[in-house]
Amino acid sequence: MRRISTNSSAKLEALRACRYFSSLSDEILIPLTEATHLCRYDAGEMVFLEGEPSEGLCIIKQGSVKLYKVSPQGRELIVNTFEDGDSFNEVPVFDSQGNPVSVAALDESEIWVVGADAIRDAMHQHPEVAQAFILNLSQNLRMLVGMVEELSFYQVTTRLARLISNLPTEQLVGNASQRLTQDDLAARVGTVREVVARSLRKLERSGAIEVSRQKIHVINKGRLIEWAHLPYDEV
């Protein structure tokens, strides 16, 4: 991790573009810039570990990261992935506890960090800051409820079909650095590589996809959507 020197104008622009701060006035945002800094991470580098003290809210300027948890047996579950413009690690800003997940950069990334103490001070002074955070945290909660629903009610093959339906093409058939491995897919859908391999064969036998040289080609989108239990307009 390397800190990057930035000016106040760049910090203010980053805050204005973040969903947590976009509705707030410059009067509120300018003091927050004093507690904001920019860090650069290499691909694969840890941003922070679960349980560590939190520095604050993170905003991705460019790049992408994965949020994940690791079981006692070493199995990884990817909670979510974020890219340019997304924000994460909101929870410790409020409860002052450690990071709830581990985060690693998926490629070279630059990430803004807005100090937790400064955000809490702004919330005490300006009720509209708290309102903005409550709205966005509510959206996060809905997303997590949806994840619990998928893990509870859908079999692995269905979850995998839903994932493949929504992945960018380069993550299915791109070069080795872009393409998701079976271990990556397993971490995304909450299972292990062997189960993903069986599910891929099942989808392939049905004519929905074709797997060749570790690349996944969608050859029948309608069939894949049937497996995913999704209507066309949701894909």
Rosetta silent file (secondary structure, phi, psi, omega in degrees, C-alpha in Angstrom):
SEQUENCE: MRRISTNSSAKLEALRACRYFSSLSDEILIPLTEATHLCRYDAGEMVFLEGEPSEGLCIIKQGSVKLYKVSPQGRELIVNTFEDGDSFNEVPVFDSQGNPVSVAALDESEIWVVGADAIRDAMHQHPEVAQAFILNLSQNLRMLVGMVEELSFYQVTTRLARLISNLPTEQLVGNASQRLTQDDLAARVGTVREVVARSLRKLERSGAIEVSRQKIHVINKGRLIEWAHLPYDEV
SCORE:     score description
SCORE:     0.000 S_00000001
   1 L     0.000  135.051  177.586    0.000    0.000    0.000 S_00000001
   2 E  -131.378  132.166  174.934    1.267    3.454   -0.900 S_00000001
   3 E   -77.608  140.589 -179.106   -0.285    6.790    0.019 S_00000001
   4 E  -111.660  131.603  178.238   -0.740    9.142   -2.905 S_00000001
   5 L   -70.955  129.643  179.846   -0.431   12.885   -2.498 S_00000001
   6 L  -138.666  161.196  178.687   -3.654   14.675   -3.506 S_00000001
   7 L  -100.099  172.313 -176.461   -5.081   18.164   -3.197 S_00000001
   8 H   -64.758  -33.590 -179.610   -8.284   19.334   -1.515 S_00000001
   9 H   -63.960  -41.738  179.189  -10.105   19.769   -4.828 S_00000001
  10 H   -66.209  -38.551  178.451   -9.580   16.097   -5.751 S_00000001
  11 H   -65.220  -43.937 -179.817  -10.785   15.012   -2.318 S_00000001
  12 H   -62.991  -41.298  178.832  -13.880   17.185   -2.558 S_00000001
  13 H   -63.101  -39.239  179.183  -14.671   15.820   -6.018 S_00000001
  14 H   -64.970  -40.698  179.067  -14.359   12.244   -4.713 S_00000001
  15 H   -67.024  -41.623  179.476  -16.774   12.956   -1.855 S_00000001
  16 H   -60.955  -31.689 -176.856  -19.296   14.607   -4.156 S_00000001
  17 H   -83.726  -12.568 -178.110  -19.287   11.506   -6.375 S_00000001
  18 L   -82.059  139.009 -176.800  -19.872    9.068   -3.478 S_00000001
  19 L   -61.763  -24.702  179.837  -23.445    7.953   -2.852 S_00000001
  20 L   -77.510  -22.429 -173.497  -23.102    8.683    0.869 S_00000001
  21 L  -119.848   -6.644 -171.445  -22.120   12.307    0.345 S_00000001
  22 L   -61.810  -25.717 -178.407  -23.568   13.324   -3.039 S_00000001
  23 L   -92.303    1.758 -174.498  -26.618   15.042   -1.511 S_00000001
  24 L   -95.886  154.076 -178.497  -24.606   17.049    1.026 S_00000001
  25 L   -78.120  159.890  176.782  -23.457   20.655    0.767 S_00000001
  26 H   -62.685  -28.150  177.800  -19.837   21.722    0.382 S_00000001
  27 H   -57.913  -35.935  178.821  -20.110   23.309    3.823 S_00000001
  28 H   -82.834  -38.626 -172.412  -20.354   19.777    5.232 S_00000001
  29 H   -74.613  -36.177 -174.844  -17.963   18.113    2.792 S_00000001
  30 H   -58.751  -44.323  176.183  -15.003   20.501    2.998 S_00000001
  31 H   -61.891  -30.644  179.731  -14.158   19.628    6.650 S_00000001
  32 H   -68.372  -26.820 -179.815  -14.336   15.924    5.680 S_00000001
  33 H   -62.879  -26.429 -179.851  -11.632   16.408    3.056 S_00000001
  34 L   -68.829  -21.021  179.871   -9.152   17.006    5.880 S_00000001
  35 L  -107.622   20.325 -177.227   -9.741   13.415    7.046 S_00000001
  36 E  -115.802  133.777  176.348   -9.597   11.915    3.546 S_00000001
  37 E  -140.721  163.792 -175.595   -6.576   10.309    1.896 S_00000001
  38 E  -115.843  134.122  179.220   -5.861    8.187   -1.187 S_00000001
  39 E  -124.898  147.861  177.502   -4.050    4.823   -1.216 S_00000001
  40 E  -113.745  136.746 -179.873   -2.794    2.652   -4.074 S_00000001
  41 E  -126.213  142.766  174.577   -2.795   -1.158   -3.925 S_00000001
  42 L   -78.437  161.076  175.988   -1.264   -3.742   -6.229 S_00000001
  43 L   -59.193  130.634  179.854   -3.367   -6.587   -7.668 S_00000001
  44 L    86.513   -8.775 -177.851   -3.819   -9.234   -4.989 S_00000001
  45 L   -75.946  141.770  176.619   -2.678   -6.954   -2.157 S_00000001
  46 E   -69.497  133.661  172.425   -4.631   -6.944    1.094 S_00000001
  47 E   -86.608  -48.098  170.610   -6.549   -3.735    1.766 S_00000001
  48 E  -164.654  164.001 -178.895   -7.375   -4.825    5.318 S_00000001
  49 L  -104.192  151.505  174.435   -8.137   -7.942    7.353 S_00000001
  50 L   -58.076  136.685  177.049  -11.309   -8.915    9.173 S_00000001
  51 L    91.397  -19.156  178.157  -11.202   -7.842   12.801 S_00000001
  52 L   -68.443  153.378  173.848   -8.602   -5.109   12.349 S_00000001
  53 E   -59.257  140.473 -177.445   -9.486   -1.597   13.554 S_00000001
  54 L   -88.632  137.194  174.408  -11.205    0.321   10.784 S_00000001
  55 L   -79.588  -32.857 -178.646   -9.757    3.505    9.333 S_00000001
  56 E   153.740 -163.684 -179.478  -13.077    4.571    7.853 S_00000001
  57 E   -74.655  136.642 -179.407  -15.289    4.499    4.787 S_00000001
  58 E  -109.130  137.541  178.854  -13.582    3.362    1.583 S_00000001
  59 E  -128.501  124.246 -177.502  -14.393    4.713   -1.898 S_00000001
  60 E   -81.677  115.750  174.966  -12.848    3.104   -4.978 S_00000001
  61 E   -75.066  -47.011  175.243  -11.377    5.720   -7.294 S_00000001
  62 E  -157.057  150.677 -178.341  -10.299    3.071   -9.793 S_00000001
  63 L   108.503 -160.614  179.572   -9.816   -0.679   -9.783 S_00000001
  64 E  -156.115  153.993 -179.505  -11.790   -3.408   -8.034 S_00000001
  65 E  -137.777  161.782  171.749  -11.802   -5.307   -4.741 S_00000001
  66 E  -118.020  138.006  173.040  -13.363   -8.389   -3.220 S_00000001
  67 E  -102.213  127.165 -173.658  -14.953   -8.505    0.235 S_00000001
  68 E  -149.340  162.357  173.630  -14.675  -11.980    1.711 S_00000001
  69 E  -125.059  153.370 -179.609  -14.718  -14.158    4.802 S_00000001
  70 E  -122.364  129.773  179.637  -12.652  -17.267    5.484 S_00000001
  71 L   -74.580  165.739  177.034  -13.958  -20.304    7.376 S_00000001
  72 L   -57.938  -24.735  179.332  -11.888  -22.075   10.071 S_00000001
  73 L   -87.414    0.131  177.556  -11.125  -24.707    7.409 S_00000001
  74 L    92.205    4.761  179.578   -9.755  -22.034    5.062 S_00000001
  75 L   -78.077  133.335 -176.724  -12.707  -21.924    2.667 S_00000001
  76 E   -97.907  134.576  173.397  -13.292  -18.484    1.175 S_00000001
  77 E  -120.647  117.512  177.916  -16.723  -16.939    0.687 S_00000001
  78 E   -81.144  117.138 -179.857  -16.850  -13.775   -1.397 S_00000001
  79 E   -75.649  -40.673  179.413  -19.477  -11.490    0.106 S_00000001
  80 E  -169.224  163.928  171.254  -19.309   -8.987   -2.743 S_00000001
  81 E  -124.828  145.416 -178.805  -17.049   -7.362   -5.313 S_00000001
  82 E  -132.739  154.195 -179.964  -16.824   -3.621   -5.933 S_00000001
  83 E  -139.592 -163.363 -172.778  -15.257   -1.455   -8.617 S_00000001
  84 L   -41.361  126.270  174.792  -14.838    2.170   -9.741 S_00000001
  85 L    88.825  -15.002 -179.280  -17.070    4.538   -7.755 S_00000001
  86 L   -78.881  158.403  177.706  -18.318    1.966   -5.240 S_00000001
  87 E  -125.853  155.890 -179.252  -17.934    2.377   -1.477 S_00000001
  88 E  -157.179  171.268  179.322  -17.561   -0.194    1.298 S_00000001
  89 L    70.382   40.437  179.672  -16.756   -0.759    4.990 S_00000001
  90 L   -74.228  -35.119 -170.647  -19.529    1.437    6.307 S_00000001
  91 H   -56.251  -48.807 -178.240  -20.416   -0.685    9.349 S_00000001
  92 H   -64.412  -18.189  176.436  -17.346    0.090   11.523 S_00000001
  93 H   -61.204  -30.934 -174.927  -17.958    3.795   10.992 S_00000001
  94 H   -96.601  -41.136 -174.261  -21.004    3.411   13.229 S_00000001
  95 H   -97.744   -2.858  176.739  -20.188    0.706   15.769 S_00000001
  96 L    59.472   20.384  177.406  -16.456    1.533   16.188 S_00000001
  97 L   -98.929 -174.641 -176.743  -15.629   -2.172   16.047 S_00000001
  98 E   -71.789  169.793  177.723  -13.261   -4.069   13.751 S_00000001
  99 L   -60.902  131.607 -177.110  -13.683   -4.654   10.034 S_00000001
 100 L   -76.763  -17.186  179.683  -16.496   -7.199    9.480 S_00000001
 101 L  -140.518  167.661  169.392  -14.794   -8.734    6.407 S_00000001
 102 E   -93.347  152.437 -179.404  -11.387   -8.958    4.766 S_00000001
 103 E  -134.463  135.077  176.844  -10.780   -6.986    1.571 S_00000001
 104 E  -133.588  147.220  177.514   -8.216   -7.569   -1.189 S_00000001
 105 E   -75.566  132.058  177.120   -7.551   -5.729   -4.444 S_00000001
 106 L   -83.267  -28.991  172.998   -8.485   -7.734   -7.534 S_00000001
 107 L  -146.626 -178.961 -179.512   -6.321   -5.519   -9.745 S_00000001
 108 L   -58.731  125.569 -171.364   -4.259   -2.375   -9.254 S_00000001
 109 E  -135.294  149.503  172.006   -6.577   -0.063   -7.350 S_00000001
 110 E  -119.173  127.910 -171.753   -6.702    3.409   -5.872 S_00000001
 111 E  -130.990  126.748  172.892   -8.989    3.807   -2.874 S_00000001
 112 E   -79.442  142.706  174.177  -10.070    6.899   -0.954 S_00000001
 113 E  -124.887  123.478  178.980  -10.422    6.497    2.827 S_00000001
 114 E  -106.036  118.592 -173.505  -12.635    8.909    4.778 S_00000001
 115 E   -54.584  135.008 -177.299  -11.838    8.838    8.494 S_00000001
 116 H   -62.985  -42.329 -178.887  -14.515    7.276   10.691 S_00000001
 117 H   -61.212  -40.002 -179.229  -14.177    9.867   13.479 S_00000001
 118 H   -66.312  -37.884  178.495  -14.691   12.716   11.010 S_00000001
 119 H   -66.646  -43.868  179.913  -17.829   11.083    9.616 S_00000001
 120 H   -63.536  -39.116  177.221  -19.255   10.532   13.084 S_00000001
 121 H   -62.014  -42.019  179.351  -18.551   14.155   14.003 S_00000001
 122 H   -63.555  -36.867  179.183  -20.335   15.312   10.824 S_00000001
 123 H   -66.548  -37.139  178.808  -23.339   13.162   11.703 S_00000001
 124 H   -67.682  -35.232 -176.374  -23.586   14.732   15.162 S_00000001
 125 H   -86.053  -28.050 -174.167  -23.446   18.235   13.701 S_00000001
 126 L  -133.260  104.534 -179.088  -25.587   17.700   10.599 S_00000001
 127 H   -55.893  -28.750 -177.523  -28.657   15.392   10.722 S_00000001
 128 H   -65.910  -24.676  176.149  -28.709   15.208    6.912 S_00000001
 129 H   -66.545  -45.448  178.409  -25.459   13.216    6.996 S_00000001
 130 H   -62.482  -40.499  179.444  -27.122   10.558    9.152 S_00000001
 131 H   -61.271  -41.899  179.561  -30.164   10.514    6.862 S_00000001
 132 H   -64.242  -40.242 -179.818  -27.958    9.911    3.808 S_00000001
 133 H   -69.789  -40.361  179.586  -26.156    7.056    5.524 S_00000001
 134 H   -60.543  -43.658  179.583  -29.370    5.452    6.772 S_00000001
 135 H   -60.039  -47.470 -177.376  -30.822    5.422    3.242 S_00000001
 136 H   -71.662  -35.815  176.131  -27.741    3.801    1.739 S_00000001
 137 H   -66.009  -32.461  175.847  -27.312    1.306    4.571 S_00000001
 138 H   -63.252  -39.684  177.040  -30.938    0.256    4.039 S_00000001
 139 H   -64.843  -39.167  176.921  -30.096   -0.550    0.428 S_00000001
 140 H   -62.213  -40.415 -179.431  -27.103   -2.590    1.614 S_00000001
 141 H   -63.806  -41.020  177.439  -29.351   -4.532    3.990 S_00000001
 142 H   -61.242  -39.470  178.249  -31.725   -5.398    1.167 S_00000001
 143 H   -62.749  -43.115 -179.483  -28.772   -6.703   -0.849 S_00000001
 144 H   -67.193  -36.515  176.178  -27.633   -8.905    2.049 S_00000001
 145 H   -62.461  -39.326  177.050  -31.163  -10.273    2.538 S_00000001
 146 H   -63.088  -38.227  177.409  -31.132  -11.207   -1.138 S_00000001
 147 H   -64.605  -43.015  178.407  -27.840  -13.059   -0.660 S_00000001
 148 H   -61.776  -40.016  178.330  -29.262  -15.006    2.293 S_00000001
 149 H   -60.722  -45.586 -179.917  -32.285  -15.904    0.158 S_00000001
 150 H   -61.962  -46.335 -178.319  -30.084  -17.253   -2.640 S_00000001
 151 H   -65.775  -30.251 -175.439  -27.949  -19.320   -0.280 S_00000001
 152 H   -87.364  -37.488 -168.294  -31.010  -20.684    1.512 S_00000001
 153 H  -109.246  -12.496 -175.813  -33.494  -21.326   -1.280 S_00000001
 154 L  -116.963  138.143  176.842  -31.504  -22.001   -4.467 S_00000001
 155 L   -70.837  165.743 -175.707  -29.331  -24.989   -5.329 S_00000001
 156 H   -58.923  -42.501 -177.761  -25.732  -24.463   -6.432 S_00000001
 157 H   -61.985  -39.282  177.883  -26.483  -24.966  -10.133 S_00000001
 158 H   -66.978  -44.066  179.109  -29.177  -22.294  -10.007 S_00000001
 159 H   -63.072  -38.640  179.383  -26.908  -19.888   -8.095 S_00000001
 160 H   -67.124  -41.249  177.977  -24.118  -20.536  -10.589 S_00000001
 161 H   -63.063  -39.521  177.810  -26.440  -19.915  -13.546 S_00000001
 162 H   -63.910  -40.861  179.411  -27.561  -16.643  -11.963 S_00000001
 163 H   -65.427  -49.882 -178.950  -23.931  -15.615  -11.485 S_00000001
 164 H   -59.533  -37.897 -179.765  -22.860  -16.514  -15.026 S_00000001
 165 H   -59.843  -27.318 -173.815  -25.882  -14.650  -16.414 S_00000001
 166 H  -108.588   -1.572 -178.840  -24.665  -11.434  -14.827 S_00000001
 167 L   -78.911  144.200  172.669  -20.887  -11.687  -15.262 S_00000001
 168 L   -62.239  149.464 -176.708  -19.090   -9.496  -17.823 S_00000001
 169 L   -56.024  -39.522 -176.662  -17.937  -11.459  -20.866 S_00000001
 170 H   -63.957  -24.713  178.450  -14.244  -10.919  -20.079 S_00000001
 171 H   -80.274   -9.909  177.080  -14.667  -12.720  -16.743 S_00000001
 172 H  -102.299  -41.944 -173.331  -15.949  -15.787  -18.610 S_00000001
 173 H  -129.720   10.861 -179.021  -13.799  -15.899  -21.766 S_00000001
 174 L   -75.509 -170.206  179.166  -11.160  -13.189  -21.279 S_00000001
 175 L   -70.466  172.001 -171.710   -7.450  -13.689  -20.758 S_00000001
 176 L   -58.882  -33.060 -178.756   -6.144  -15.564  -17.723 S_00000001
 177 L   -73.752  -23.491 -179.112   -5.770  -12.410  -15.606 S_00000001
 178 L   -94.929  -33.176 -169.151   -9.402  -11.389  -16.213 S_00000001
 179 L   -74.329  138.136  176.099  -11.145  -14.768  -16.249 S_00000001
 180 L   -77.060  136.245  175.568  -12.684  -16.214  -13.086 S_00000001
 181 L   -84.798  172.447  176.659  -11.413  -19.638  -12.072 S_00000001
 182 H   -65.193  -32.035  175.032  -13.616  -22.402  -10.701 S_00000001
 183 H   -64.850  -39.617  177.248  -12.299  -21.531   -7.243 S_00000001
 184 H   -62.221  -45.895  179.867  -13.407  -17.918   -7.840 S_00000001
 185 H   -61.472  -41.481  179.772  -16.865  -19.068   -8.947 S_00000001
 186 H   -61.767  -41.892  179.313  -17.145  -21.325   -5.901 S_00000001
 187 H   -65.312  -31.530 -179.525  -16.285  -18.434   -3.580 S_00000001
 188 H   -72.925  -34.404 -174.582  -18.932  -16.290   -5.269 S_00000001
 189 H  -104.334    5.066  173.219  -21.759  -18.814   -4.876 S_00000001
 190 L    76.346   44.606  177.999  -20.806  -20.155   -1.446 S_00000001
 191 L  -146.992 -159.469 -179.661  -19.579  -23.652   -2.235 S_00000001
 192 L  -117.332  164.779 -173.334  -16.398  -25.534   -3.203 S_00000001
 193 H   -59.735  -38.554 -177.586  -14.664  -26.036   -6.562 S_00000001
 194 H   -62.908  -37.851  179.496  -15.711  -29.681   -6.940 S_00000001
 195 H   -70.633  -38.997  176.682  -19.398  -28.787   -6.652 S_00000001
 196 H   -62.026  -41.501  179.423  -18.986  -25.934   -9.152 S_00000001
 197 H   -59.926  -41.901  178.208  -17.320  -28.334  -11.600 S_00000001
 198 H   -65.607  -40.384 -179.796  -20.323  -30.678  -11.384 S_00000001
 199 H   -67.069  -37.776  176.572  -22.740  -27.788  -11.853 S_00000001
 200 H   -62.338  -40.987  177.790  -20.827  -26.535  -14.894 S_00000001
 201 H   -63.946  -37.673  178.663  -21.064  -30.001  -16.446 S_00000001
 202 H   -64.645  -45.114  177.658  -24.790  -30.023  -15.750 S_00000001
 203 H   -64.544  -35.619  179.539  -25.268  -26.635  -17.429 S_00000001
 204 H   -68.855  -43.164  179.139  -23.109  -27.795  -20.343 S_00000001
 205 H   -62.837  -29.841 -179.405  -25.102  -31.012  -20.851 S_00000001
 206 L   -77.736  -10.330 -179.476  -28.290  -28.958  -20.937 S_00000001
 207 L    89.325    8.609 -178.569  -26.924  -26.874  -23.815 S_00000001
 208 L   -79.133  -38.628 -176.769  -26.801  -23.601  -21.860 S_00000001
 209 E  -136.400  170.547  171.644  -23.014  -23.185  -21.884 S_00000001
 210 E  -136.093  129.084 -179.616  -19.866  -24.685  -23.310 S_00000001
 211 E  -106.590  120.496 -178.144  -16.675  -24.997  -21.270 S_00000001
 212 E  -142.696  123.542  178.888  -13.468  -25.054  -23.305 S_00000001
 213 L    52.801   45.482  177.106   -9.908  -24.435  -22.093 S_00000001
 214 L    66.524   14.547  175.494  -11.192  -23.047  -18.792 S_00000001
 215 E  -107.677  143.183 -179.109  -13.406  -20.556  -20.639 S_00000001
 216 E  -109.193  113.785  179.267  -17.185  -20.489  -20.230 S_00000001
 217 E  -103.610  125.050  174.702  -19.128  -19.681  -23.414 S_00000001
 218 E   -82.289  113.774 -176.588  -22.845  -18.929  -23.116 S_00000001
 219 L  -107.786  -15.144  176.497  -24.340  -20.661  -26.166 S_00000001
 220 L  -144.024   92.114 -175.245  -28.023  -20.618  -25.232 S_00000001
 221 H   -63.190  -37.600  179.170  -28.935  -17.594  -23.105 S_00000001
 222 H   -61.676  -42.381  178.689  -32.568  -18.636  -22.839 S_00000001
 223 H   -66.168  -39.063  178.584  -31.636  -22.031  -21.433 S_00000001
 224 H   -63.121  -39.708  179.477  -29.216  -20.423  -18.984 S_00000001
 225 H   -67.088  -34.234  174.913  -31.947  -18.081  -17.790 S_00000001
 226 H   -60.138  -44.051  176.876  -34.258  -21.053  -17.266 S_00000001
 227 H   -63.205  -37.869 -177.033  -31.628  -22.534  -14.972 S_00000001
 228 H   -77.063  -11.378 -177.190  -31.245  -19.190  -13.220 S_00000001
 229 L    59.024   38.154  179.954  -35.010  -18.861  -12.704 S_00000001
 230 L  -120.142  139.804  170.316  -34.774  -15.296  -13.980 S_00000001
 231 L   -71.985  157.996 -176.266  -36.960  -13.510  -16.545 S_00000001
 232 H   -55.232  -39.643 -172.512  -35.117  -12.027  -19.520 S_00000001
 233 H   -74.281   -1.433  176.833  -35.548   -8.429  -18.346 S_00000001
 234 H  -102.034    1.309 -177.535  -33.590   -9.136  -15.124 S_00000001
 235 L  -104.530    0.000    0.000  -30.442  -10.305  -16.883 S_00000001
